[in-house]
Structures are given as structure tokens and as C-alpha cells.
Amino acid sequence: MRRFLLRRLLLAVPTLFGVTVVVFATVALVPGDPVGAFLGPGAPPSARRELTRRLGLDRPLPVRYASWLWHAVHGDLGTSISAQRPVLRLLLPAFGQTLLLAGSAFLLVLAGGVLLGGLGAIRPRGPVGRVSGALSTLFVSAPQYSVSLLLIAVFAVHWQLLPAGGTHDAFGDGGPADLPRHLVLPAVAAALVPLGLTARVFRAALGDLVEGELADSLRARGLSRTAVLRHCLHNASPALLTIGGLQLAYLLEGVVFVETLFSWPGVGQLLYNALSARDLPVIEGGVLVAAVGFVGVNIAVDTAHAFIDPRVRSRP
């Protein structure tokens, strides 16, 4: 098991290196003037030269990348141009908020995906199976942006049951129920698409087992329906683990629209504001943190899969 985990960690190094190269080059080559965006068009030439020198924009791109990578490896992601604060101090609380939102949405994905997929696999030709399949297709097809606006319009504006954005009320004591109330709508909006995908994959995996040779052999040995279903669920768990891990990684990186629309102070909104302000250090550091989170989730999923299925550990 240690050898398997070490191999996965070593494979993550070139992946992260490639991500940093692509992101740094892309951000550097995007049209626009970060110095002018921060100082304004009427800034004196001396101020422009000083900021250009401080940001290292007067050096060749490979030299800038090598310097940034060296500092990033040592935990220094630079200083935000607009906030004038270390990038890491901006990213850590924002990443905590993104983890909270993604984790809450992931719980909805697992619960809803197992429920819809399981019902569809057990009763594939009945009305319950048809309804679960229709809901899964609807969730997969629902645009995240439109769903977010619809939830805000219905539950926050029309019925006024839940807040439209933020993490706490602007007025009040911010009690224990304040954060969960603000979390409901963005978590639902972020969870719908991965919930539909999880339900479809889990339904296919469990359905093949319920109607396959494994279930027939278990019934022939006299096992009850519940026992047969329990064995099938155990054998379908690797598929659920794989698709669940992919959806969790997707949630960590795919909640930019949700965080922006619901004013959720996570990495997505931070990157959106940084792109608007051409804040290069925040953009580069934010993408790096998101990539590390994505790779970390995949390593955790691979490790859990290998723990459940020993055959995975022997694969190259």
C-alpha cells in the first residue's frame, strides 16, 4: 500500500509542474496591462516603472516563472497587487470557504446520487425507476448558471425563505443557524449536475450487478433479497467511489459561477475579482491551490479504491 501511495505522489509532481507552466504562460500572455489596471491610465511613468520592477514584469518570462516557482515551493506565492497582502493569507480563508461549500454540495451529491441511482437500478422498469432516470437526466442537463438564478428568484426574492448571498446576515447576531441558511442555495446549485452524473453511473454499475451472474449465483445459494442487494452494493462501491471522487474534485474547481452569483467568499470569487483587476499573483496562486486540491482528491480516491480492491494495487 505504501508503494502504491508513493507511486501516486510521484506521478502528481509532473502533473502539478505542467499545470503551473500552462497557467503562468497563459496569464502572462493574456492581453492587458496589469500595471495600468492597478495604477490607472494617468499614472506617472516613474510609478509605472517602479511597479513593473516590483512585479518582475521587466524580466524574461522563463526567468519570472523560475523565480515564482522557487518561491511557491517555499510557500511564498507573492503579494496581491490590489489588496497589498500576501497571496497565501488571501487564499487560505477563501479555500476554507470553498471546502465548506464543496463539502456540503458533495454530501448532497452522495445522498441524492445513491438514492436516485439505487432506486433506478432496483426498479428499472417501474414508475420509480423511470422517475429517477428522468430526474438524473434533468439534473445533468440543467445549466448551473440558470439554476442559480432560478433558486435566487424563487427562494430568496419571491418567497423570501433563504438569503440570496453571503455567509452571514448583514444585521443580527449571526447565530448558529445563520451560516447553514446561507449555505443551502449555493450548495444545491453546485450539487445538481454532479448529482445527476453520480446517479447515472451508480445506476448502471448497480443495475449490471443486480441483473448479472453475481446476483443469480447468490439467489441460487438461497440468500435473501436484502443479502443479495447488500453484496451487489459492496461490489458497486468502487464505481461510486470513483465517480464520487471525480465530482468532489469538480466541485472544488467548478463552483466559480456559484460563488460569484451567491457572493460566497471562496476561491472562485477571489479568482473572479483577481481576473477583473488583473491581479496576476492572486490568479497564479489561486489556480495553483485549486490544482493541488484537485490532485489531492484524486490521490485520496485512488488510495481508497486500492484499499477496497487489492487488485488495483498491483496495476502499474
C-alpha positions in Angstrom: 0.0 0.0 0.0 2.8 2.4 0.8 4.4 1.7 -2.6 1.2 2.4 -4.4 0.7 5.7 -2.5 4.3 6.7 -3.2 3.9 6.0 -6.9 0.7 8.2 -7.0 2.5 11.0 -5.2 5.4 10.9 -7.6 3.1 10.9 -10.6 1.4 14.1 -9.1 4.7 16.1 -9.3 4.9 16.3 -13.2 1.1 17.0 -13.3 1.4 20.0 -10.9 4.5 21.2 -12.8 2.7 21.1 -16.1 -0.3 23.0 -14.6 2.0 25.7 -13.3 3.7 26.1 -16.7 0.4 26.4 -18.6 -1.2 28.7 -16.1 1.8 31.0 -15.8 2.3 31.3 -19.5 -1.4 31.8 -20.2 -1.8 34.5 -17.6 1.4 36.2 -18.8 0.3 36.2 -22.4 -3.3 37.3 -21.9 -3.8 40.8 -23.4 -4.0 43.6 -20.9 -1.8 45.8 -18.7 -1.8 44.8 -15.1 0.2 47.9 -14.2 -2.2 50.2 -15.9 -5.2 48.3 -14.3 -3.8 49.0 -10.9 -2.4 52.5 -11.2 -4.8 53.9 -13.7 -4.2 55.4 -17.1 -2.9 58.7 -15.6 -0.1 57.2 -13.5 3.3 58.9 -13.9 6.0 56.9 -15.7 8.1 56.6 -12.6 5.3 54.9 -10.7 4.8 52.5 -13.6 8.4 51.7 -13.8 8.6 51.0 -10.0 5.5 48.7 -10.1 6.8 46.9 -13.2 10.1 46.3 -11.5 8.5 45.1 -8.2 6.3 42.7 -10.1 9.2 41.4 -12.2 7.4 42.2 -15.5 10.7 43.7 -16.9 12.3 40.3 -16.8 12.0 37.5 -19.4 9.1 35.1 -19.0 11.2 32.0 -18.2 13.1 33.9 -15.5 9.9 35.2 -14.0 8.5 31.6 -14.0 11.6 30.1 -12.4 11.6 32.8 -9.7 7.8 32.3 -9.0 8.1 28.5 -8.9 11.1 28.7 -6.5 9.2 31.0 -4.1 6.0 28.9 -4.4 7.8 25.7 -3.5 8.9 27.5 -0.3 5.3 28.7 0.5 5.6 32.2 -0.9 3.0 33.0 -3.6 3.8 36.7 -3.7 1.8 39.8 -2.8 -1.6 40.8 -4.1 -1.4 43.9 -6.3 -4.8 45.2 -5.4 -5.0 44.1 -1.7 -1.3 44.6 -0.9 -1.4 41.5 1.2 0.4 38.1 0.9 -1.5 35.9 -1.5 -1.4 33.0 0.8 -3.2 35.0 3.5 -6.0 35.7 1.0 -6.2 32.2 -0.4 -6.3 30.1 2.9 -9.6 31.6 4.3 -11.1 31.6 0.8 -10.1 28.0 0.2 -11.7 27.1 3.6 -15.0 28.6 2.4 -14.7 26.7 -0.9 -14.1 23.5 1.0 -17.2 24.2 3.1 -19.4 24.8 0.1 -17.9 21.9 -1.9 -18.2 19.5 1.1 -21.8 20.4 1.7 -22.6 20.0 -2.0 -20.8 16.7 -2.1 -22.9 15.4 0.7 -26.0 16.2 -1.4 -24.3 14.5 -4.4 -23.6 11.3 -2.5 -27.1 11.1 -0.8 -29.0 12.0 -3.9 -26.9 10.0 -6.3 -27.1 6.8 -4.2 -30.8 7.3 -3.7 -31.7 8.0 -7.3 -29.3 5.5 -8.8 -30.2 2.8 -6.4 -33.9 3.2 -7.0 -33.4 3.2 -10.7 -31.2 0.0 -10.5 -33.6 -1.9 -8.3 -36.8 -0.9 -10.1 -35.5 -0.1 -13.7 -38.8 -0.8 -15.5 -41.3 0.6 -12.9 -42.5 4.1 -12.4 -39.9 4.8 -9.6 -37.1 3.8 -11.9 -38.4 6.0 -14.7 -38.8 9.0 -12.4 -35.3 8.6 -11.0 -33.9 8.3 -14.6 -35.8 11.4 -15.7 -34.6 13.4 -12.6 -31.0 12.3 -13.3 -31.2 13.5 -16.9 -32.8 16.7 -15.8 -30.1 17.4 -13.2 -27.3 16.7 -15.7 -28.9 18.9 -18.4 -29.6 21.9 -16.0 -27.2 24.8 -16.6 -25.6 25.7 -13.3 -25.8 29.4 -14.0 -29.5 29.3 -14.8 -30.3 27.1 -11.9 -28.5 29.5 -9.5 -30.6 32.5 -10.8 -33.8 30.4 -10.6 -33.1 29.5 -7.0 -32.4 33.1 -6.1 -35.5 34.3 -7.9 -37.8 31.8 -6.2 -36.5 31.2 -2.7 -34.7 34.5 -2.0 -36.7 37.1 -3.9 -40.2 35.7 -4.3 -40.8 33.6 -1.2 -38.0 35.2 0.9 -37.3 31.9 2.6 -33.5 32.0 2.3 -30.8 34.6 1.8 -29.6 35.4 -1.7 -25.9 35.6 -0.9 -23.0 35.9 1.5 -22.3 33.7 4.5 -24.0 35.7 7.3 -26.7 38.3 7.6 -25.5 41.9 7.4 -27.6 42.7 10.5 -28.2 40.4 13.5 -26.2 38.3 15.9 -25.0 35.8 13.3 -26.3 32.8 15.3 -25.7 29.1 14.7 -28.4 28.9 12.0 -27.1 31.8 10.1 -24.4 30.1 8.1 -26.5 27.0 7.2 -29.3 29.2 5.9 -26.8 31.0 3.6 -25.3 27.6 2.5 -28.5 25.9 1.3 -29.0 27.6 -2.1 -25.3 27.6 -3.3 -24.9 24.0 -2.2 -28.0 22.9 -4.1 -27.0 24.9 -7.2 -23.5 23.4 -7.1 -24.7 19.8 -6.5 -27.3 19.3 -9.2 -25.1 18.4 -12.2 -22.7 16.1 -10.3 -25.7 14.5 -8.5 -27.2 13.6 -11.9 -23.9 12.2 -13.1 -23.3 10.2 -9.9 -26.9 8.8 -10.1 -26.5 7.6 -13.7 -23.1 6.0 -13.1 -24.2 4.3 -9.9 -27.4 3.1 -11.5 -25.5 1.5 -14.4 -23.0 -0.2 -12.1 -25.5 -1.5 -9.6 -28.0 -2.5 -12.3 -25.5 -4.7 -14.1 -24.8 -6.5 -10.8 -28.4 -6.9 -9.8 -29.3 -8.4 -13.1 -26.0 -10.3 -13.7 -24.4 -13.6 -12.8 -23.4 -12.5 -9.3 -26.9 -11.9 -8.2 -28.1 -15.1 -9.9 -25.5 -17.2 -8.1 -26.3 -15.6 -4.7 -30.0 -16.3 -5.2 -29.2 -19.9 -6.2 -27.4 -20.3 -2.8 -30.6 -19.3 -1.0 -29.7 -15.7 0.1 -32.5 -13.3 0.7 -33.2 -10.3 -1.5 -31.7 -8.0 1.1 -28.5 -10.0 1.3 -28.2 -10.1 -2.4 -28.6 -6.4 -2.6 -26.0 -5.9 0.1 -23.4 -7.9 -1.8 -24.2 -6.0 -5.0 -23.9 -2.7 -3.3 -20.5 -3.7 -2.0 -19.3 -4.7 -5.5 -20.7 -1.4 -6.9 -18.9 0.7 -4.3 -15.7 1.2 -6.4 -17.7 2.7 -9.2 -19.4 5.0 -6.7 -16.1 5.9 -5.1 -14.5 6.8 -8.5 -17.4 8.9 -9.8 -17.8 10.5 -6.3 -14.1 11.5 -6.2 -14.3 13.0 -9.6 -17.3 15.0 -8.7 -15.7 16.2 -5.5 -12.7 17.4 -7.5 -15.1 19.0 -10.0 -16.8 20.8 -7.1 -13.6 22.2 -5.8 -12.8 23.8 -9.1 -16.2 24.2 -10.7 -18.0 26.5 -8.2 -16.7 29.8 -9.7 -20.1 30.7 -11.1 -21.9 29.6 -7.9 -19.6 31.6 -5.6 -19.8 34.7 -7.8 -23.6 34.6 -8.1 -24.2 33.9 -4.4 -21.3 36.2 -3.2 -19.7 33.3 -1.5 -16.2 34.4 -0.3 -14.3 31.3 -1.7 -11.5 30.8 -4.2 -13.9 31.1 -7.2 -15.0 34.6 -6.3 -11.4 35.6 -5.3 -10.2 34.5 -8.7 -13.1 36.2 -10.5 -12.2 39.5 -8.8 -8.5 39.0 -9.4 -9.2 38.4 -13.1 -11.2 41.6 -13.3 -8.3 43.6 -11.6 -5.5 41.7 -13.5 -4.1 40.8 -10.1 -1.5 38.3 -11.5 -0.1 36.9 -8.2 -3.6 36.0 -6.9 -4.6 34.4 -10.2 -1.4 32.3 -10.3 -1.6 31.3 -6.6 -5.3 30.6 -6.8 -5.0 28.3 -9.7 -2.1 26.5 -8.1 -4.1 25.9 -4.9 -7.0 24.7 -6.9 -4.8 22.3 -8.8 -3.2 21.0 -5.6 -6.7 20.3 -4.2 -7.8 18.6 -7.4 -4.7 16.3 -7.5 -5.0 15.6 -3.7 -8.6 14.5 -4.1 -7.6 12.2 -6.9 -4.8 10.7 -4.9 -7.2 10.1 -2.0 -9.7 8.4 -4.3 -7.1 6.2 -5.8 -5.8 5.2 -2.4 -9.3 4.4 -1.1 -10.0 2.4 -4.3 -6.8 0.4 -3.8 -7.8 -0.2 -0.2 -11.2 -1.6 -1.2 -10.0 -3.6 -4.2 -6.5 -5.1 -3.7 -6.2 -5.8 -7.5 -5.8 -2.0 -8.1 -2.5 -2.0 -6.1 -0.9 -4.4 -8.5 -1.6 -2.3 -11.5 1.3 -0.2 -12.9 
